[in-house]
Amino acid sequence: MIKLRLSGVVGWDITADGVSTFLNENVDKDITIFLNSPGGSVVDGLEIYNLLRASGRNITTVLTGIAASMGSIIFLAGDKRIAMTGGLFMIHKPSGFTWGDADDFRKEAELLDKMQGSLQGIYQERASIDNLEEAMNAETWFNIEEMKEKGIVTSDELVSFEEVIDSDNGQEDLENEETMAITEEMKAQMEKLKAENAELKEKQEEAEFKEEMAALEASNAQLRAEATEPDPEPEDEEEEPHAGNDDDEDEETDSELEEDEETEPDPEPAAKAKTINTKKAVAKNTKNKIPAFMQMDSKY
């Protein structure tokens, strides 16, 4: 015999996938299910009920706390049903929620009525509850004695809680295997990316190194060219052309100096009219062949 513990909300803690995995991995003919659930999803609860009923195993359900709402349906899947001390069983109308217009709400109401009909069928088949529809509409709770009276509990057998498998063990093992497979794949991908990254970095460093070498070679070539280029020779100053020989220039300079000294304006320029002394403007050197009028000062 193998034992399975189902505890929590149907559709969240207790799932059809988990129960299916458990049934597939264990070939034991006798199965004992320890159940404690406030209910939950109608769809998941119906699937779990049908999986257990169709498994071909000898199913014993043990109520360890409460079996309410869809939990009560799962409890009824047992061929042998046992309630432990203080156990409670509850049935009520299914409920739901919707969003939309009046037609949407009417459709939801119709669906809930059909769900209630399905659940009532299971209660009628597996137990003997009087005025079943009224009991569901009123949300009715049953203690252990009432459960025995209504055929909900079928055995007073004592059971031991040993070597029990939690409901999520099979699912967890499957998830762990998938996680490990994904992890190995991710590790391989990571190693591949690291190798590619290192190769790209190496190529980038090589390209930067070559670029730096080329820049240095160009700089060195320019410096060598500047170092070997000869300095430019200083240009000779051009001599100004002379109209005559050096003696003539000296004599002309002396003549201009004398002219400047002799033609200095009188202290009272307003009283006397300025006159030009043509004799003083002529160069003293009579050897100069330049006409006298060309040697005159241009000042007036």
Contacts in CASP RR format, 6 or more apart in sequence:
PFRMAT RR
TARGET T0000
AUTHOR 0000-0000-0000
METHOD contacts of the structure
MODEL  1
MIKLRLSGVVGWDITADGVSTFLNENVDKDITIFLNSPGGSVVDGLEIYN
LLRASGRNITTVLTGIAASMGSIIFLAGDKRIAMTGGLFMIHKPSGFTWG
DADDFRKEAELLDKMQGSLQGIYQERASIDNLEEAMNAETWFNIEEMKEK
GIVTSDELVSFEEVIDSDNGQEDLENEETMAITEEMKAQMEKLKAENAEL
KEKQEEAEFKEEMAALEASNAQLRAEATEPDPEPEDEEEEPHAGNDDDED
EETDSELEEDEETEPDPEPAAKAKTINTKKAVAKNTKNKIPAFMQMDSKY
1 28 0 8 1.000
1 30 0 8 1.000
1 31 0 8 1.000
1 32 0 8 1.000
2 26 0 8 1.000
2 28 0 8 1.000
2 30 0 8 1.000
2 31 0 8 1.000
2 32 0 8 1.000
2 165 0 8 1.000
3 31 0 8 1.000
3 32 0 8 1.000
3 33 0 8 1.000
3 34 0 8 1.000
3 161 0 8 1.000
3 162 0 8 1.000
3 163 0 8 1.000
3 164 0 8 1.000
3 165 0 8 1.000
4 19 0 8 1.000
4 22 0 8 1.000
4 31 0 8 1.000
4 32 0 8 1.000
4 33 0 8 1.000
4 34 0 8 1.000
4 164 0 8 1.000
4 165 0 8 1.000
4 166 0 8 1.000
4 167 0 8 1.000
5 33 0 8 1.000
5 34 0 8 1.000
5 164 0 8 1.000
5 165 0 8 1.000
5 166 0 8 1.000
5 167 0 8 1.000
6 14 0 8 1.000
6 19 0 8 1.000
6 33 0 8 1.000
6 34 0 8 1.000
6 35 0 8 1.000
6 36 0 8 1.000
6 37 0 8 1.000
6 74 0 8 1.000
6 167 0 8 1.000
7 13 0 8 1.000
7 14 0 8 1.000
7 34 0 8 1.000
7 35 0 8 1.000
7 36 0 8 1.000
7 37 0 8 1.000
7 64 0 8 1.000
7 167 0 8 1.000
8 14 0 8 1.000
8 36 0 8 1.000
8 37 0 8 1.000
8 38 0 8 1.000
8 39 0 8 1.000
9 37 0 8 1.000
9 38 0 8 1.000
9 39 0 8 1.000
9 40 0 8 1.000
10 37 0 8 1.000
10 39 0 8 1.000
10 40 0 8 1.000
10 41 0 8 1.000
10 44 0 8 1.000
10 45 0 8 1.000
10 48 0 8 1.000
10 69 0 8 1.000
10 70 0 8 1.000
10 71 0 8 1.000
10 74 0 8 1.000
11 40 0 8 1.000
11 41 0 8 1.000
11 44 0 8 1.000
11 45 0 8 1.000
12 40 0 8 1.000
12 41 0 8 1.000
13 37 0 8 1.000
13 167 0 8 1.000
13 168 0 8 1.000
14 37 0 8 1.000
14 44 0 8 1.000
14 45 0 8 1.000
14 48 0 8 1.000
14 74 0 8 1.000
14 167 0 8 1.000
15 44 0 8 1.000
15 48 0 8 1.000
15 167 0 8 1.000
15 168 0 8 1.000
15 171 0 8 1.000
16 44 0 8 1.000
16 45 0 8 1.000
16 47 0 8 1.000
16 48 0 8 1.000
16 51 0 8 1.000
17 171 0 8 1.000
18 167 0 8 1.000
18 168 0 8 1.000
18 170 0 8 1.000
18 171 0 8 1.000
19 48 0 8 1.000
19 51 0 8 1.000
19 52 0 8 1.000
19 167 0 8 1.000
20 51 0 8 1.000
21 170 0 8 1.000
21 171 0 8 1.000
21 174 0 8 1.000
22 165 0 8 1.000
22 167 0 8 1.000
22 169 0 8 1.000
22 170 0 8 1.000
23 51 0 8 1.000
23 52 0 8 1.000
23 55 0 8 1.000
23 57 0 8 1.000
25 170 0 8 1.000
28 57 0 8 1.000
29 57 0 8 1.000
29 58 0 8 1.000
30 57 0 8 1.000
30 58 0 8 1.000
30 60 0 8 1.000
31 55 0 8 1.000
31 57 0 8 1.000
31 58 0 8 1.000
31 59 0 8 1.000
31 60 0 8 1.000
32 60 0 8 1.000
32 61 0 8 1.000
32 62 0 8 1.000
32 159 0 8 1.000
33 52 0 8 1.000
33 59 0 8 1.000
33 60 0 8 1.000
33 61 0 8 1.000
33 62 0 8 1.000
33 77 0 8 1.000
33 78 0 8 1.000
34 62 0 8 1.000
34 64 0 8 1.000
34 161 0 8 1.000
34 164 0 8 1.000
35 61 0 8 1.000
35 62 0 8 1.000
35 63 0 8 1.000
35 64 0 8 1.000
35 67 0 8 1.000
35 71 0 8 1.000
35 74 0 8 1.000
35 75 0 8 1.000
36 63 0 8 1.000
36 64 0 8 1.000
36 65 0 8 1.000
36 66 0 8 1.000
36 67 0 8 1.000
37 66 0 8 1.000
37 67 0 8 1.000
37 68 0 8 1.000
37 70 0 8 1.000
37 71 0 8 1.000
37 74 0 8 1.000
38 66 0 8 1.000
38 68 0 8 1.000
38 69 0 8 1.000
38 71 0 8 1.000
39 68 0 8 1.000
39 69 0 8 1.000
39 70 0 8 1.000
39 71 0 8 1.000
39 72 0 8 1.000
40 69 0 8 1.000
40 70 0 8 1.000
40 71 0 8 1.000
41 70 0 8 1.000
42 70 0 8 1.000
42 94 0 8 1.000
42 115 0 8 1.000
42 119 0 8 1.000
44 70 0 8 1.000
45 70 0 8 1.000
45 71 0 8 1.000
45 73 0 8 1.000
45 74 0 8 1.000
46 70 0 8 1.000
46 73 0 8 1.000
46 118 0 8 1.000
48 74 0 8 1.000
48 77 0 8 1.000
49 73 0 8 1.000
49 74 0 8 1.000
49 76 0 8 1.000
49 77 0 8 1.000
49 122 0 8 1.000
52 59 0 8 1.000
52 74 0 8 1.000
52 77 0 8 1.000
52 78 0 8 1.000
53 59 0 8 1.000
53 77 0 8 1.000
58 79 0 8 1.000
58 80 0 8 1.000
59 77 0 8 1.000
59 78 0 8 1.000
59 79 0 8 1.000
59 80 0 8 1.000
60 78 0 8 1.000
60 79 0 8 1.000
60 80 0 8 1.000
60 81 0 8 1.000
60 82 0 8 1.000
60 159 0 8 1.000
61 74 0 8 1.000
61 75 0 8 1.000
61 76 0 8 1.000
61 77 0 8 1.000
61 78 0 8 1.000
61 80 0 8 1.000
61 81 0 8 1.000
61 82 0 8 1.000
62 82 0 8 1.000
62 83 0 8 1.000
62 84 0 8 1.000
62 159 0 8 1.000
63 75 0 8 1.000
63 81 0 8 1.000
63 82 0 8 1.000
63 83 0 8 1.000
63 84 0 8 1.000
63 87 0 8 1.000
63 89 0 8 1.000
63 153 0 8 1.000
64 84 0 8 1.000
64 87 0 8 1.000
65 84 0 8 1.000
65 86 0 8 1.000
65 87 0 8 1.000
65 88 0 8 1.000
66 87 0 8 1.000
66 88 0 8 1.000
66 89 0 8 1.000
66 90 0 8 1.000
67 74 0 8 1.000
67 75 0 8 1.000
67 87 0 8 1.000
67 88 0 8 1.000
67 89 0 8 1.000
67 90 0 8 1.000
68 88 0 8 1.000
68 89 0 8 1.000
68 90 0 8 1.000
68 92 0 8 1.000
69 90 0 8 1.000
69 91 0 8 1.000
69 92 0 8 1.000
72 89 0 8 1.000
72 90 0 8 1.000
72 91 0 8 1.000
73 119 0 8 1.000
73 122 0 8 1.000
75 81 0 8 1.000
75 89 0 8 1.000
75 152 0 8 1.000
76 122 0 8 1.000
76 123 0 8 1.000
76 126 0 8 1.000
76 127 0 8 1.000
76 152 0 8 1.000
80 154 0 8 1.000
80 155 0 8 1.000
80 157 0 8 1.000
81 152 0 8 1.000
81 153 0 8 1.000
81 154 0 8 1.000
81 155 0 8 1.000
82 153 0 8 1.000
82 154 0 8 1.000
82 155 0 8 1.000
82 156 0 8 1.000
82 157 0 8 1.000
82 159 0 8 1.000
83 89 0 8 1.000
83 144 0 8 1.000
83 147 0 8 1.000
83 152 0 8 1.000
83 153 0 8 1.000
84 159 0 8 1.000
85 144 0 8 1.000
86 143 0 8 1.000
86 144 0 8 1.000
87 143 0 8 1.000
87 144 0 8 1.000
88 141 0 8 1.000
88 142 0 8 1.000
88 143 0 8 1.000
89 141 0 8 1.000
89 142 0 8 1.000
89 146 0 8 1.000
89 147 0 8 1.000
89 152 0 8 1.000
90 139 0 8 1.000
90 140 0 8 1.000
90 141 0 8 1.000
90 142 0 8 1.000
91 119 0 8 1.000
91 123 0 8 1.000
91 129 0 8 1.000
91 135 0 8 1.000
91 136 0 8 1.000
91 139 0 8 1.000
91 140 0 8 1.000
92 136 0 8 1.000
92 137 0 8 1.000
92 138 0 8 1.000
92 139 0 8 1.000
92 140 0 8 1.000
93 112 0 8 1.000
93 116 0 8 1.000
93 136 0 8 1.000
93 137 0 8 1.000
93 139 0 8 1.000
94 112 0 8 1.000
94 115 0 8 1.000
94 116 0 8 1.000
94 119 0 8 1.000
95 112 0 8 1.000
96 108 0 8 1.000
96 112 0 8 1.000
97 108 0 8 1.000
98 104 0 8 1.000
98 105 0 8 1.000
98 107 0 8 1.000
98 108 0 8 1.000
116 136 0 8 1.000
119 136 0 8 1.000
120 132 0 8 1.000
120 133 0 8 1.000
120 136 0 8 1.000
123 129 0 8 1.000
123 132 0 8 1.000
123 136 0 8 1.000
124 132 0 8 1.000
127 150 0 8 1.000
127 151 0 8 1.000
127 152 0 8 1.000
128 150 0 8 1.000
128 151 0 8 1.000
129 135 0 8 1.000
129 150 0 8 1.000
129 152 0 8 1.000
130 150 0 8 1.000
142 150 0 8 1.000
142 152 0 8 1.000
144 153 0 8 1.000
146 152 0 8 1.000
147 153 0 8 1.000
242 249 0 8 1.000
243 290 0 8 1.000
247 285 0 8 1.000
248 285 0 8 1.000
248 288 0 8 1.000
251 283 0 8 1.000
251 284 0 8 1.000
251 285 0 8 1.000
251 288 0 8 1.000
252 283 0 8 1.000
252 285 0 8 1.000
252 288 0 8 1.000
252 295 0 8 1.000
254 284 0 8 1.000
255 282 0 8 1.000
255 283 0 8 1.000
255 284 0 8 1.000
255 285 0 8 1.000
255 295 0 8 1.000
256 297 0 8 1.000
258 280 0 8 1.000
259 280 0 8 1.000
259 281 0 8 1.000
259 297 0 8 1.000
262 277 0 8 1.000
262 280 0 8 1.000
263 277 0 8 1.000
263 280 0 8 1.000
263 297 0 8 1.000
263 299 0 8 1.000
265 274 0 8 1.000
266 272 0 8 1.000
274 300 0 8 1.000
276 296 0 8 1.000
276 300 0 8 1.000
278 292 0 8 1.000
278 296 0 8 1.000
281 292 0 8 1.000
281 295 0 8 1.000
281 296 0 8 1.000
281 297 0 8 1.000
282 292 0 8 1.000
282 295 0 8 1.000
282 296 0 8 1.000
283 290 0 8 1.000
283 292 0 8 1.000
283 295 0 8 1.000
288 295 0 8 1.000
END
